[in-house]
C-alpha cells in the first residue's frame, strides 16, 4: 500500500514539474525574446538618430550648392551612418526622406527610418525560446528620427574680428563706404551717398549672401580707421571679447565661449596686442593645427582636414562677424558713439559667417586669405534670424 502511494506522488510531482517547466519556458520566452525586441528597439532608434543628424550635417556642409541643396549627398551620408549601427548583431535597412512634420513649419528636415523587420534589405529579429512553444512567428521593428536644419543666429566661437558688410557703391572713391560728412552732426549725409541695407529675415539687403564669390583677404594693419575696405572683406575692426580675463590674442587662438548674436553691439578693442604682427603670428599657429586642410573651390567646402577626429570642424574654420557698415560710418564720421555702451566705439553685428583661414602672411602689414562658408551655430529666439540666402550659421537638432 505504501509503495503505491509513493508511486502516485511521484507521478503527481512529474506532472507538476512538467507544467512548471512549460510555464517557466513561456516566461523565459517572454523575458528573453521580448528583451531582444526592446534592446533592438533602442539600437534601431540610435541608428535612426545618428543617420538623421548626419544627413542634416551633410545638407549644411557637404552640398556644393547653397541655399538650395541637392539632397543626393545627404541621402548617402544619412543612410551610410545609419547602417553603420548594427541592430542585435544584424544589418538593418534604412530609408531617407526630406519632409518636415506638419507642426515644424517650413524648414529643411532629414527623416531616417531604420528597419529590422525583413523589409528594405533587413532581416527579422530572432526568436530564441518561442519556437520551443510551437510559436513560429517572427518579430520585427522600425524606428524613425527627424533632424531639422535651421538658420542659426548666435555663436560661442566668434574670433575677435568684424568686417564691413557689403554695400552698394554710388560715389567715388571705390571700395570706400561714403555716406556722411566728416565732423558734421551725426547723420549729416553726403549728396548721393553709398547705400547699405542690413540683411534680415525678410531679405538680403545689400549684404553678403551665400551666392557671392566668397574669397576674401583681411588686412590686419587696417583697423579703427576711416572705414575703407572692400565690399567683401578688407578693413576690419578688432573686437573686445574678454570674458574671464582672456586677452585679444587668446581669443584669436581659440573659442572663448562667450555667446555673441546677430543684432548685438560689440565694443571695438583698444588692445595693444591687436596689432597686425601679433594677430597674424597667432593665426599661423591656428593654421598649423590642421596643415592638411584645403579649400575646394568647386564644392566650396573644407576637405582633407583633421575633423571630425580633432573636432566638429577644422580648427582653421572660424567664425567672424560682419558689421552694420552704415551705422558704424554714421557714428565714426561724427565721432559720436553715444549709441554704444559706455560711449566706447562699437559695431553692430548683422551677420556671423564661417571663415576658412587659407594662407597667412605674417608681419607688420599682415593679412590672411580665406573663404567665407557655413559654420555650426546656435539658435536663440531672442535674436534676429536671417533669410536663408544670407545665413551662414546653421543649427541642427533632433525634433522627432
C-alpha positions in Angstrom: 0.0 0.0 0.0 2.8 2.4 0.8 4.6 1.7 -2.4 1.5 2.5 -4.4 1.1 5.8 -2.5 4.7 6.9 -3.2 4.3 6.0 -6.9 1.2 8.1 -7.1 3.0 11.0 -5.5 6.0 10.7 -7.9 3.5 10.8 -10.8 1.9 14.0 -9.4 5.3 15.6 -9.0 6.3 14.7 -12.5 3.1 16.3 -13.8 3.6 19.4 -11.7 7.3 19.7 -12.8 6.3 19.3 -16.5 3.6 22.0 -16.1 6.1 24.3 -14.2 8.7 23.7 -16.9 6.2 24.8 -19.6 5.3 27.9 -17.6 9.0 28.6 -16.9 9.8 28.2 -20.6 7.0 30.5 -21.5 8.2 33.0 -19.0 11.8 32.7 -20.4 10.4 33.1 -23.9 8.6 36.3 -22.9 11.5 37.8 -21.0 14.3 36.8 -23.4 12.5 37.3 -26.8 10.7 40.4 -25.7 14.0 41.6 -24.2 15.6 41.2 -27.6 12.9 43.3 -29.0 13.4 46.2 -26.5 17.2 46.2 -26.8 17.0 46.1 -30.5 14.4 48.9 -30.5 16.9 51.2 -28.6 19.7 50.2 -31.1 17.5 50.9 -34.0 16.5 54.3 -32.6 20.1 55.2 -32.0 20.9 54.3 -35.6 18.0 56.4 -36.9 19.0 59.4 -34.7 22.6 59.2 -35.9 21.6 58.9 -39.6 19.2 61.9 -39.4 21.8 64.1 -37.7 24.4 63.0 -40.3 22.0 63.8 -43.1 21.3 67.3 -41.7 25.0 68.0 -41.2 25.5 66.9 -44.8 22.8 69.3 -46.0 24.6 72.1 -44.2 28.2 71.4 -45.0 28.6 68.8 -47.8 26.3 70.1 -50.5 28.0 72.1 -53.3 25.1 74.5 -53.9 23.6 76.7 -51.3 20.9 77.6 -50.3 19.0 75.0 -52.4 21.0 71.8 -51.9 20.6 68.6 -53.9 19.7 66.0 -51.3 21.7 63.3 -53.1 24.8 63.6 -50.9 22.8 64.0 -47.8 20.8 60.8 -48.6 24.0 58.8 -49.0 25.5 60.2 -45.8 22.4 59.7 -43.7 21.9 56.1 -44.9 25.6 55.2 -44.6 25.8 56.4 -40.9 22.5 54.7 -40.0 23.7 51.4 -41.5 27.0 51.5 -39.5 24.9 50.8 -36.4 24.0 47.1 -36.1 20.7 46.1 -34.5 21.0 42.9 -32.4 24.2 41.9 -34.3 22.4 42.2 -37.6 22.4 44.6 -40.5 19.4 46.9 -40.6 17.8 48.6 -43.6 17.3 52.3 -43.9 15.4 54.8 -46.0 15.8 58.6 -46.1 13.3 61.3 -46.9 13.2 65.1 -46.5 9.7 66.0 -45.3 9.3 68.0 -42.2 6.5 67.2 -39.7 3.4 69.5 -40.1 4.0 71.2 -36.8 7.6 72.1 -37.6 6.7 74.5 -40.4 8.9 75.5 -43.3 12.5 74.1 -42.7 15.0 71.6 -44.0 14.4 68.2 -42.4 16.0 64.8 -42.8 13.9 61.8 -41.9 15.6 58.4 -41.4 13.7 55.1 -40.8 15.6 52.1 -39.7 14.2 48.6 -40.3 14.8 45.2 -38.7 11.6 43.6 -39.9 12.5 41.8 -43.1 11.9 44.8 -45.4 14.3 47.2 -47.1 17.2 44.7 -47.1 16.9 43.9 -43.4 16.3 40.6 -41.5 13.7 39.9 -38.9 14.7 39.7 -35.2 15.4 36.2 -33.8 13.1 34.2 -31.5 15.1 32.1 -29.2 12.6 30.3 -26.8 9.3 30.9 -28.5 9.8 28.1 -31.1 10.1 25.6 -28.3 6.5 26.5 -27.5 5.4 26.0 -31.1 5.4 29.7 -31.9 6.9 30.2 -35.4 6.0 33.8 -35.9 8.9 36.3 -36.4 9.3 39.7 -34.7 10.4 42.9 -36.3 10.6 46.6 -35.7 11.2 50.0 -37.2 12.5 53.3 -35.7 12.2 56.8 -37.1 14.1 60.0 -36.4 13.9 63.6 -37.9 16.6 66.1 -37.7 16.0 69.8 -38.6 18.4 72.2 -40.2 17.7 75.8 -39.4 19.4 79.2 -39.8 21.3 80.0 -36.6 21.8 83.5 -35.2 24.5 83.2 -32.5 27.8 81.5 -31.7 30.1 80.9 -28.8 33.1 80.7 -31.0 33.5 84.2 -32.5 37.0 85.3 -33.3 37.7 88.9 -32.4 37.2 90.3 -35.9 34.4 92.2 -37.6 34.3 93.1 -41.3 32.1 95.7 -43.0 29.1 94.1 -44.7 28.6 94.6 -48.4 27.2 97.9 -49.6 26.1 99.4 -53.0 28.7 101.8 -54.4 27.2 105.1 -55.6 30.1 107.7 -55.3 33.9 107.6 -55.6 36.3 106.6 -54.2 35.6 103.0 -54.9 35.8 100.4 -52.2 35.3 103.0 -49.5 31.8 103.5 -48.0 31.0 107.2 -48.3 27.7 108.4 -46.9 28.2 111.0 -44.1 30.0 114.4 -43.8 33.2 114.3 -41.8 32.9 116.2 -38.5 29.3 117.2 -39.1 26.5 116.4 -36.6 25.7 112.7 -36.6 23.6 111.6 -39.6 24.6 114.5 -41.9 24.5 112.8 -45.3 26.6 113.4 -48.4 24.9 114.0 -51.7 24.1 110.7 -53.4 25.6 108.6 -50.6 26.6 104.9 -50.9 23.8 102.7 -49.8 23.9 99.9 -47.2 20.8 97.8 -46.1 21.3 95.2 -43.5 20.1 91.6 -44.1 17.0 90.4 -42.3 14.5 87.6 -42.2 12.7 89.4 -45.0 15.5 89.9 -47.4 19.2 90.0 -48.1 19.5 93.8 -48.2 22.9 94.8 -49.8 24.8 92.4 -47.6 26.9 89.3 -48.2 24.9 86.3 -49.4 25.7 82.6 -49.8 25.7 83.1 -53.6 28.5 85.6 -53.6 32.1 84.9 -54.5 33.2 84.1 -51.0 37.0 84.6 -51.3 38.4 87.4 -49.1 41.6 88.9 -47.9 41.6 90.5 -44.4 44.4 93.1 -44.0 45.2 93.3 -40.3 47.2 96.5 -40.4 43.9 98.4 -41.1 41.7 98.8 -38.1 39.9 101.6 -36.2 40.4 103.7 -39.4 38.2 105.7 -41.7 36.1 102.8 -42.8 37.9 102.0 -46.0 37.6 98.4 -47.3 36.5 96.1 -49.9 32.8 95.1 -50.1 33.6 91.6 -49.1 36.5 91.9 -46.6 39.4 94.3 -46.3 39.1 96.8 -43.4 38.3 95.1 -40.1 37.6 96.0 -36.5 39.2 94.1 -33.7 36.6 93.2 -31.1 36.7 93.3 -27.4 35.7 89.8 -26.3 37.2 89.5 -22.9 35.0 87.4 -20.5 37.1 85.7 -17.8 40.1 87.9 -18.5 41.0 86.4 -21.8 43.2 88.6 -24.0 42.7 89.6 -27.6 45.3 87.0 -28.8 43.8 84.3 -26.7 40.5 84.9 -28.5 42.3 84.8 -31.8 43.8 81.4 -30.9 40.6 79.6 -29.8 36.9 79.9 -29.0 36.2 81.9 -25.8 32.7 80.5 -25.1 31.1 84.0 -25.0 27.7 84.0 -26.8 27.6 86.7 -29.5 24.4 87.1 -31.5 23.2 88.9 -34.6 21.8 92.3 -33.6 24.2 92.7 -30.7 26.6 95.7 -30.3 30.2 94.8 -29.5 32.9 97.1 -28.4 35.9 97.7 -30.6 39.1 96.5 -28.9 41.8 99.1 -28.0 44.2 96.4 -27.0 47.9 96.9 -27.9 48.2 93.2 -29.0 45.6 93.8 -31.7 48.5 94.8 -34.0 48.8 93.0 -37.3 52.1 91.2 -36.4 50.7 89.8 -33.2 47.5 88.8 -34.8 48.9 87.0 -37.9 51.6 85.3 -35.8 48.8 83.7 -33.7 46.9 82.9 -36.9 49.9 80.9 -38.2 49.6 78.8 -35.1 46.0 78.1 -35.8 46.8 77.0 -39.4 49.5 74.7 -38.0 46.8 72.9 -36.0 45.4 71.4 -39.3 48.0 71.8 -42.0 46.3 69.2 -44.3 43.0 71.1 -44.6 42.3 72.5 -48.0 39.6 74.6 -49.6 37.7 73.0 -52.5 36.7 75.8 -54.9 34.1 73.7 -56.6 32.2 72.4 -53.6 33.1 75.5 -51.6 33.9 73.4 -48.5 36.9 72.3 -46.5 38.4 69.0 -47.4 41.3 66.8 -46.1 41.3 68.3 -42.6 41.6 66.6 -39.2 37.8 66.8 -38.5 36.0 65.1 -37.0 38.8 63.5 -35.0 40.1 66.9 -33.8 36.7 68.5 -33.5 33.4 69.0 -35.4 35.1 71.2 -37.9 38.7 72.1 -38.8 40.4 74.4 -36.4 41.1 76.6 -39.4 37.4 77.2 -39.9 36.5 80.0 -37.6 33.6 82.4 -37.2 33.9 86.2 -37.9 31.3 88.9 -37.8 30.0 91.3 -40.4 29.0 94.7 -39.0 26.5 97.4 -40.0 28.5 99.5 -42.4 26.2 102.4 -42.4 25.7 102.7 -38.6 29.4 102.5 -38.0 30.2 105.2 -40.5 27.4 107.4 -39.2 28.9 107.3 -35.7 32.5 107.5 -36.8 32.1 110.5 -39.2 30.6 112.5 -36.3 32.8 110.9 -33.6 29.5 110.3 -31.7 29.5 106.9 -30.0 26.5 107.6 -27.7 24.6 104.6 -29.1 27.4 102.3 -27.8 27.7 101.0 -24.2 29.8 103.4 -22.1 30.2 105.7 -25.2 33.1 103.4 -26.4 33.4 102.8 -30.2 31.4 99.7 -31.2 29.9 97.9 -34.1 26.5 96.2 -34.6 26.7 92.6 -35.7 24.5 92.0 -38.7 25.8 88.6 -39.7 28.0 85.8 -38.5 29.9 83.8 -41.1 32.4 80.9 -41.2 35.9 81.8 -42.4 38.4 79.2 -43.6 41.9 80.6 -42.9 43.8 79.6 -46.1 47.1 81.5 -46.2 48.5 83.8 -43.6 51.1 86.5 -44.4 52.6 87.5 -41.0 54.3 90.8 -40.2 53.6 94.4 -39.6 51.4 94.6 -42.7 50.0 91.1 -42.1 47.0 89.7 -43.9 45.1 86.4 -44.3 43.5 85.0 -47.4 40.4 82.8 -46.8 36.9 81.9 -47.8 33.5 82.6 -46.3 31.5 79.4 -45.7 28.9 77.9 -43.4 29.6 77.0 -39.8 27.8 75.4 -36.9 25.9 77.9 -34.8 23.1 78.2 -32.2 19.5 79.4 -32.5 18.1 81.9 -30.0 14.5 83.1 -30.1 15.5 86.4 -28.6 17.7 87.5 -31.5 17.1 88.2 -35.2 17.3 85.5 -37.8 18.3 86.0 -41.4 16.8 84.8 -44.7 18.5 81.5 -45.9 20.2 83.4 -48.7 22.1 85.5 -46.1 22.6 82.9 -43.3 26.0 81.2 -42.9 25.4 79.8 -39.4 23.4 76.6 -39.3 21.7 74.9 -36.3 21.0 71.2 -36.3 18.7 69.4 -33.8 16.7 66.3 -33.5 13.0 67.2 -33.5 11.5 63.6 -33.6 
